[in-house]
Amino acid sequence: MKQTILVTGASSGFGLLVANELHRKGYNVIGTSRNPEKYVTKLPFKMIALDLDSEQSINSFSERIFKEISRLDILINNAGFLVSGIAEETPIDLGRQQLETNFWGTIKVTNAVLPYFRKQKFGKIITVGSIIGLVSFPNAAYYAASKHALEGYFKSLRYELNEFNISVSMIEPSAFKTGIFDNSSSSLRKIDDYNTLRDKIGKFTNDLAEKAEDPSIVVDKVVKVIETDKPKFRNIVGKGTSALVNLQHFAYGILEKGVLKKLNRI
């Protein structure tokens, strides 16, 4: 019997690319979107409604998920968004929304499927995090906080679910061409003291977006984790990211100076 895979946020970005590839490979794919009716005739896989910003939507999803599908083997947590901006300029409400969606929304969806996974004594939980969940950069404090939180949560959950034969893995991509920068939310509030830094960050971000890699290698990494019996927890994807993470762990001061030096050169 072919495996059934649930992919949250499957209407765009990594989620859409992963869902399409898994469907092509013969998996039974179920995607989620805030407005699934928009994609009924456009996508080759089933879409169901889920809005991570809505408690009511998450509750409805939790109640009906196993009425809509009879079997689930793998959950891919992908839905989320980016809040960009200097930390002090970002309203607390917008920062709170970032954590509510990226962290709490993801946890609530995971909790919705855990009883089923425990009962069947099998399952895989794959969460798309970010290299920013391991190495922070300026202009993304709340996004980094949400991804750091996911890293810590799922690292603990991995231990707790081991006896139920449920694997927990993170995918940590660097910058890829997915449109995340175009669809980000940011504050209109500006503090004059940050004007010079803001300009430098803008150039830094534009350069990062232009040099971003093709996202197909992230899709390949997700497929590899799916097809591995006992996948590892951390799966870093992107040029130079492994070295960057190692540098942070063993010589964070050097990394920090390198980032500041790059900003000062712009």
C-alpha positions in Angstrom: 0.0 0.0 0.0 1.4 3.4 -1.0 2.2 5.8 1.9 -0.1 8.7 2.6 1.7 12.0 3.3 0.2 15.2 4.7 2.0 18.4 3.6 1.0 21.7 5.3 1.2 24.9 3.3 1.2 22.9 0.0 -0.1 25.8 -2.2 3.3 27.6 -2.6 7.0 27.5 -1.8 8.7 24.4 -0.6 5.3 22.8 0.3 4.1 23.0 -3.3 7.3 21.7 -4.7 7.5 18.8 -2.2 3.9 17.8 -2.7 4.1 17.8 -6.5 7.3 15.7 -6.4 5.8 13.2 -3.9 2.7 12.9 -6.0 4.9 12.3 -9.1 6.7 9.5 -7.3 3.4 7.7 -6.5 2.7 8.7 -2.9 -0.8 9.6 -1.8 -0.4 13.3 -1.1 -2.8 15.4 1.0 -2.0 19.1 1.0 -3.3 21.9 3.2 -4.1 25.6 2.4 -6.1 28.4 4.0 -8.2 28.4 0.8 -8.1 24.9 -0.7 -11.0 25.6 -3.1 -8.7 27.8 -5.2 -6.5 24.8 -6.1 -9.1 22.0 -6.7 -8.6 22.2 -10.5 -5.0 23.3 -10.4 -3.2 20.7 -8.3 -3.0 16.9 -8.9 -3.4 16.1 -5.2 -6.2 16.5 -2.6 -6.2 19.8 -0.6 -8.0 20.4 2.7 -8.5 23.6 4.7 -6.1 24.6 7.4 -5.2 28.1 8.6 -2.5 28.1 11.3 -3.5 31.6 12.4 -7.0 30.4 13.3 -7.7 28.4 16.4 -11.1 27.4 15.0 -9.5 26.2 11.7 -6.9 24.1 13.6 -9.7 22.6 15.8 -11.8 21.7 12.8 -8.8 20.2 11.1 -8.0 18.1 14.2 -11.6 16.8 14.3 -11.9 15.9 10.7 -8.5 14.9 9.4 -9.0 11.2 9.9 -12.5 11.4 8.6 -11.1 12.8 5.3 -8.3 10.2 5.1 -8.2 6.6 6.3 -4.5 6.4 6.7 -1.5 8.6 7.4 2.2 7.7 7.4 4.1 10.9 7.3 3.4 14.5 8.4 5.5 17.3 6.7 5.2 20.6 8.7 5.9 23.3 6.1 3.3 26.0 6.5 4.5 29.4 7.9 5.6 32.8 6.9 8.4 35.3 7.3 8.4 38.5 9.4 11.3 40.6 8.4 12.5 43.8 10.0 14.7 45.2 12.7 13.7 43.8 16.0 13.0 47.1 17.8 10.9 48.4 14.9 8.7 45.3 14.7 5.5 45.6 16.7 5.1 43.0 19.4 1.8 41.9 17.9 3.4 41.1 14.6 6.2 39.2 16.4 3.6 37.3 18.4 1.8 36.4 15.2 5.1 35.0 13.8 5.4 32.7 16.8 1.7 31.8 16.8 1.9 30.7 13.2 5.3 29.2 12.7 5.7 27.7 16.2 2.3 27.2 17.9 0.4 26.4 14.7 3.0 23.7 13.8 2.8 22.2 17.3 -1.0 22.1 17.2 -1.0 20.3 13.9 1.6 17.8 15.1 -0.5 17.2 18.2 -3.5 16.5 16.0 -1.8 13.5 14.4 0.2 12.2 17.3 -2.6 10.0 18.8 -3.0 8.3 15.5 0.8 7.7 15.1 1.1 6.3 18.6 -1.8 4.0 18.1 -0.4 2.6 14.8 3.1 2.5 16.4 4.6 4.2 13.3 5.0 7.6 11.7 7.4 10.2 10.5 7.3 13.9 11.4 9.4 16.1 9.1 9.4 19.8 9.8 10.8 22.4 7.5 12.8 24.8 9.7 15.6 27.1 8.5 19.3 27.6 8.8 18.2 30.7 10.7 16.9 28.3 13.3 20.5 27.5 14.0 22.4 30.7 13.0 20.6 34.0 13.4 21.1 37.0 11.1 19.9 40.6 11.4 16.5 41.7 10.2 14.8 38.4 11.1 14.7 38.3 14.9 11.2 36.9 15.2 11.5 34.5 12.3 14.8 33.2 13.9 13.0 32.9 17.2 10.2 30.8 15.7 12.6 28.5 14.0 14.9 28.2 17.0 11.8 27.3 19.0 10.9 24.5 16.5 14.4 23.1 16.7 14.2 22.9 20.5 10.7 21.5 20.6 11.2 18.7 18.1 14.6 17.8 19.5 12.8 16.9 22.7 9.9 15.3 21.0 12.2 13.0 19.1 13.2 11.4 22.4 9.7 11.1 23.7 8.4 9.4 20.5 11.2 6.9 20.0 9.5 4.1 21.8 6.5 4.4 19.5 8.6 4.0 16.3 7.9 7.6 15.3 10.8 9.4 13.8 11.2 13.2 14.1 13.4 15.2 11.6 14.2 18.8 10.8 15.0 20.1 7.3 17.2 23.3 7.6 17.5 25.0 4.3 19.5 28.2 3.7 18.3 30.8 1.1 16.5 29.3 -1.8 14.4 30.8 -4.6 10.9 30.2 -3.1 9.4 33.7 -3.0 9.6 33.9 0.8 11.2 37.4 0.7 8.4 38.6 -1.7 5.7 37.3 0.6 7.2 38.4 3.9 5.5 40.8 6.4 7.3 43.7 7.9 6.6 46.8 10.0 6.1 50.3 8.5 7.5 51.8 11.7 11.0 53.2 11.3 13.5 54.4 13.9 16.0 57.0 12.5 18.9 55.5 14.4 18.7 52.4 12.3 18.6 54.1 8.9 22.2 53.3 8.0 21.9 49.7 9.2 18.6 49.3 7.4 20.1 50.3 4.1 23.0 47.9 4.5 20.6 45.1 5.4 18.5 45.9 2.3 21.6 45.4 0.1 22.6 42.3 2.0 19.1 40.8 1.6 18.9 41.6 -2.1 22.3 40.0 -2.7 21.1 36.9 -0.7 18.0 36.6 -2.8 19.8 37.0 -6.1 22.3 34.3 -5.1 19.7 31.9 -3.7 19.9 28.3 -4.9 17.4 26.3 -6.8 15.0 24.7 -4.3 15.0 21.3 -6.0 17.8 20.1 -3.7 15.6 20.8 -0.7 12.9 18.7 -2.3 15.5 15.9 -2.8 16.5 16.1 0.8 12.9 15.8 2.0 12.4 12.7 -0.3 15.6 11.2 1.1 14.4 11.6 4.7 11.0 10.0 3.7 12.8 7.0 2.1 15.2 6.5 4.9 14.2 3.9 7.6 15.8 5.8 10.5 16.5 9.3 9.4 18.7 11.6 11.4 17.2 14.6 13.2 19.2 17.4 11.6 19.2 17.8 7.8 21.0 20.9 6.6 20.6 22.0 3.0 22.6 24.7 1.1 26.0 25.7 0.1 28.4 26.2 3.0 25.6 25.8 5.6 27.2 22.9 7.4 30.5 24.8 7.9 28.5 27.8 9.0 26.7 25.9 11.7 29.9 24.3 12.9 31.5 27.7 13.0 28.7 29.0 15.2 28.9 26.1 17.6 32.7 26.2 18.0 33.6 29.8 17.4 30.5 32.0 17.5 32.5 35.1 18.1 34.3 34.7 14.7 30.9 34.2 13.0 29.5 37.3 14.6 32.5 39.4 13.5 32.2 38.0 10.0 28.6 39.0 9.7 29.2 42.5 11.1 32.3 42.9 8.9 30.2 42.1 5.8 27.5 44.6 6.8 30.1 47.3 7.4 31.6 46.7 3.9 28.2 47.4 2.2 
